[in-house]
Amino acid sequence: MESNKRQIDDNWTDLAWQNLLYDIDDKKCIPFIGPGASAKWIQLDEIAKDWAVKGQYPYPQEDSLQLPQVAQFLAIQEGDESIPKKMLSRLLRVKPPNFSLPEHENTVYSVLADLHLPIYITTNYDHLMEDALRSKGKAPVSDYCVWKEPKEKSTESYISDTHFDKDVSQNERPSSAKPLVFHLLGDIDNPTSMVLTQRDYINFAIYLSKMGDRYTLPHSIRQTLSNSTLLFVGYRLEDLSFLIVFEGFIKMMSSLESKSIAVQVQMSPKIDPEKQKDIRNYLDKFTDSCFKIRIYWDDQHEFLEQLRSRALKVSNK
């Protein structure tokens, strides 16, 4: 525990925390929310395991826990890419908890909702971020990424065809009272929008690299992206969603000269401790030399507790 704490202290000095918290207070922080945020209510690994058993997935057990691979197998088996997406969409419609209750105070969603930010980007398909915001008296608006190139629409109409831009006036921007929750990898209400199978992830990565932020993100997000700290929370190092989205936005941010990127990431216990140490050392050096990135290793709960307590102190000054 001590060695882990020293690792955290090395990467997250008081000054690093201060810079992040000032951006949060100034509403210049955009959280990126990963599957770990929903894990208490939605176990994607268990869904993958169940699908693997029922579908007689032929590969080794450790691979069967990777949802994109199992979903791809089912899509090929059924001859229809939409089937696993429709199945997952139904499974993710869980009854939301009351995030205003003390027992949920230090969950990802409750902490992020209490930061009173105008924009939240999630790589989850569920609506738990919206539920948390509503439990705090806010009126969130959902939108999702249209990551497939248009076949019939003109380029200009395609760029502006997002639900948020259509639902509000040109002059109205996301606010603390009416925040935008943008589902980067799709939304359960629109299963075809979900980036789920291996093929989807490959196509999404190609699209993100080819089209850039102008075609991938609503205008309201693009306006604030380069002037905001990106805060990644709820990811494991081995999550496909993290690897593709993080790398894609790292490249995007380098061209936009973004301020900084803060990452809370967990590493699978299956990875050998010595190998974990090598991975950490490499990533710490790489991110520090190439970008303004701080990585907070492991212990999501401790990170959220610190984030809440430190943010409260800043907002009360």
N, C-alpha and C positions, 0 to 999 in steps of 0.2 A: 504493500500500500504506500509506503514511504517513497519508494522509487517512482511509483506512478505519480505521486503528488509532486515530486521534484520535476518530473517531466512536464506536468501541467504548469508549474511555476516558471520553468524555463521558457515556455512558449507564450504564456499569458501573464505578462507583468501588469502591474497596476496601470501603467501608461497605456498598454494595449487595451485593457478593459475600459479605461477612460475614453479613448478614442471611439470605441464601439458605442459606448453609452451616450456620448455626446451626439453621435449620428442618430441614435434611436430617439433621443429627446428632440432633435431637430427634424424628425420624420424623414431622415435620409438613410434609412436602412430597409432592405428588402429581404425578408426571410425566404429561404428555400426549404421546404418541409418534405422529409423523406418517410419511407415506410415504417421506420422505428417509432414515429410519432403516433401511429395508429395501432401499434402492436398489442396494446393492452386490450383492444376490442376486436382487432382483425389480424389473424395469424396467417399471413400469406404462405409461409413455409408449410403450415398444416394443410392448407388448401392444395398446394402443389403435391404434397405427400398423398393426400386423398385421391386426387386426380390420377396420380401415377399408379396407385393400386387398382383403381376402378378401370383405368384405361390400359392396364397391363404394359406400362412403360418399360421398355426392354433394357434400359441402361442401368449402371450401378446405382445403389441406394443413395450415395452422397450427391449424385447428379439429379436425382428425382426431386430434391428439395428446391431446385431452381425453377421458379414459376415460368419464366420465359421459355425455357427448353421444353417443359411439360406441356405448356400451352401450344407451342409450335407442333409438338407431336400429335396432340389432339386435333389441331386444325388440319394437319395432313391426313390423319386417320379418318376424319369426318368429311374431308374434301371441302371445308368451308372455314375461312379464317374468322368469321364472325361468331361462330359457335362458342369457343371458349370465352370470348368477350361478353356475350350475352349471359353465359353461366356465371361469370365472375361478377357482372353487374348486379345480379340478383343476390349473390352471397354477401356483397358489401353493403347492402341496405340494412345496416344494424340500427337498433334503437339507440340514439345518442345519449350519452350521460349528461347530467346537469353540471356543466363545467364551472358553475358558480359555487358549487359545494366545496368545503374545505378539503375533502378527500382527493379532489382533482386539482388542487391549487398549483402543484408543481409538475403537472403534466405539460408536455410540449404545447398543446393547444391553449391551455389556460394561461400559461406564461406569455405566449406570443400575443394572445388577445388582449392581455393587460398592458402590452406595450403601446397600444393605441396607434398602430401604424396604418398608413393608407393603402399599402399594397402587400399582398402575400402571394408567393408563388409556391405551388405544391406539385410534387411529382406523384402524389397519390390520387386515385380516382374517386375516393370517398368525399363526403361533405362534412367531415368532423371539424375542419377549420371554420367553416361557415356556422356550424352549430355552436362552437365555442364563442364566436363573435356575437351571435344572437343572444347567448346566455349572459353576455356582458352589456346588453342593451344597444347593440349596433345593428345596422341594416346592411349586411354584406351583399355584394353583387358577384355572381359567379360568371366566369368565362373560361373557355378552353382553347387550346392551340389547334388550328387547322393545319396539320403538318403534311398534307398531301397536295401536290401541285394541282392547280385547277385544270380541268379539261375544256370547259366551255367559257368560263368567266374571263373577263379582261383582267390584266395584271392589277390595275388600279382599284377595281371593285373588289378584287380578292384581298388586297392589303387592308382595306377598311372594313371587311365583312366580319366583324367580331361582335359578339352579343353586347358587350359593355359599351362599345362605341355607338351601337344602334339604340341602346336603351336610354342613354342620357344625352344631354345636349353637348355640343362641341366644346362649350366653355366649362362644363362641369368636370372636375377631375376627381379621382378617388380621394377620400378623406378619412379621417379617424372615425367619423360617425357613419360613413358609407364606404367602407373599404372594398377594394377589388381583390377577390380570391381567384387567381389564374391557375388553371389546371394544365400544366405544361405537357403532361403525358396523357391527357384525355380525362373524360368525366363519365361517371356511371350513368348519368341521364342520357348520354349519347355513346353507346357502346362502340360504334364504329370509329369514334375519335380516340379510343384507348390504344396506347403503345404497349402491347402485351407480349406478343410472340417474338422469337429471335429475329424473324424477318422484319417485324415492325421496328425493333430497336436499330437494326442496320439501316433501314430506310429513313428513320428519324434522324440518325446521326449524319447520314448523307445530306438530308434536307437542311439540317441545322448548319452544316458546314457550307453548303451551296447557297442557301438563301439568306443566312445571317439574321440579325435581330429585326430587320425591317419587315420581313415576311412572317416571322415566327411569333412576335410579341405585339400586343396592342400599342397604339400610339401613347397611351397614358403611361405605360411602363417604360417605353423607349425614352420618353422625355426625362425620366429621373434615373435611369440606369447608370449612366456614367458618373453621376454625382452621389451615388449611394454605396454604402457598404453592403455586400451580399453576405448573409448569415445562413450557412447550411446547418440544419439541425435534423437529427433523426435518421442518419445514414450509417450503414456499415461500409467498410472499405471495399468489400467484395460485391456490393449491390450494383447490378448492371445499370440501374437508373442513376446512381451516383457517378459511376465511371464515365458514362456518356454525357450526362448533363454537366457535370463539373468540368470535364475537359473542354466541352463545347463552349461553356461560358467563360472559362479561363482564356480561351483564344479570343472570344468576343470582347472581353474586358480589356485585354492587352491592346486591342485596336482602338477602344474607346477611352483608354487611359483612366479606367475606373479607380476609385480611391483605394479600396481594400476588400479583401474577402476573408471572412471568419468561418471556420469550419469546426463543428463538433462531430467527431467520427468515432465509431466503435470498430474494433477489429475482432474477427471471429476467434473464439477460443480454440477452434480446430487448427489454427495456424501455430506452428512451433514457436515457443517464446523467443528463441534466438533469431528466428526469421522475422518475427514481429519487430524486434529491436532493430534489425537491419533495414526493414521497410520504413520504420519511423525515422531513423537517422537520414535515410536517403530523401524521403519526402520533405522533412524539415529543411534540409539543405537546399533542395530543389526549389521549394516554394519561397524560401527566404531570398534566394538569389535571383529568382525570375519575377516574382510578383509580391505585392504586399499582402501576404497570406499568413494567417495564424491558425494553427491546427490544435484543437483541444482534444487530446486523445482520451477515448473511453469515458466511462462514468457520466452518462447523460443526465442522471438525476442530480449529481453534484453541480454540473454545469448549469442546469436550469435553476437550482436553488440560488447559486451565485448571481445568475443573470437577474432573477427577480429582486433579490435584496439590493444589489448594486444599482439597478435601474430605479428602484424606489427612492434610494438616497439622492440620486441625481435629479429626479423629478421634484423632490421636495426642497431643493436648494433655491 
